[in-house]
Amino acid sequence: MINVSTEIEPMQDPGPAPHVMRNADIDPKAEKRAEQQVATLFTLSGLSSLLLIYSYVFLPTDVFIFIPVMGDQNAHQLGLGLGMAFSLLFLGMGAIHWAKKLMPETEVINHRHEFRSSDEDRDELVKTVKHAAAEVKLGRRSLIKRSLGFSLGLFALPPVLLLRDLGPLPKKLLETTSWKAGTRLVTDPGNRPILASDLEVGAVVQTLPEVPHPDERLLSDIAKDPVLLIRIRPEDFQLSPEKFAMTHDGIIAFSKICSHMGCAVALYEQQTKHLLCPCHQSTFDVTRGAKVIFGPAARPLPQLDITVDDEGYLIARAPFNESVGPSYWERNSQ
Ligand code: FES
C-alpha cells in the first residue's frame, strides 16, 4: 500500500531581489553624467514641442519639401508630426533614463487594503514620499527639475493649439452669418440674383447670400444664412421707422431660422401674411416685423436690412444686427 500525501507545501515569498549597485550609485561622476543625459533628453523634448508650435503658427499649409524615399511632403504637417513624435519620444526616454540610472531601485511591496488608509499609513506615506524625494535628490538636481519643467510646460501647449484648430470659436460661429453690406441676395436653389422688380406682391422667395463658390459653402453657413424674402404692399406694414427703413418698396427679408429652436420657418399664409414654423407652430406676423403672435418662440425673426444696387438687384445693406436662430442667450430685439 502506497500512501499519497495531498498536502501542498506553501510557497515561500523569496522577498525582493538583492540590490545591485549601479555606476551612478557609487561613482559621483557617473551620477553627474546620467543627470546631464536626462536633462538633455527633457530639453530635446521641449525643443520638439517648440518645433510643433513653430510649424503650426508659421509654416504655410501649401508648401511641400522633397524628402528622399518619402517624396514630396507637406512641410506644415511634417513639422506637426515630427514635433509631436519627438516631444513624446524624448520625454519618455528622459523619464525612463532617470528611473533606470538615478532613482532608488529598492522594491516596495504594497499589499491590498481598504480604500482609505489608516491615519498611521497616511502619515507613513507622507514620510515615504518625502524620504523618496530626498533620495531622488530632486531638490538638489535643479538641472533635471528645470529641464523637466521646461519639457512638461511646452508639452502642454500643443494640445491647446490643436483644440483651437477645431474650428471657429463658438461665439463667432453662432453670432455671425455670411451676410455683409453689399451682398446680393440669390435664389435658393438656382443661385440667381433677384431683381426687385421681378417680385410681385404676395411673392415669397428663399434666398442665400451670393458667394464666389456656392458649392463650397460651409454647412454652418447653410444652417444660418437662409433668408425669406416677402413682398407685400408697403401700406400694409405696421413697423417702427427703423424697421421700415430696412425694407425696400414692400419687400422685407427675415432670417428663415426659427427663433424658438432653429427649425426652418417654411410656411407663408398669403392672406393673413403670417409665417409659420412647422415644428411647434410658432406664428410670426410679417406686417409687424415678424412679431410672434402664437407659439413658443420668444422673439421675432431677425430682419435683414435690404436695398437695391445700381442694376436693381436686391442686396443686403448691412449684416444681421443680432444673432439668428434660437434664443439661447439674451437678445435685444423683443
Ligand atoms: S422651432 Fe419653430 S416653433 Fe419651435
Residues whose N, C-alpha, C, O or C-beta is under 5 A from the ligand:
A	BS01	FES	C258 H260 M261 G262 C263 C277 C279 H280 Q281 S282
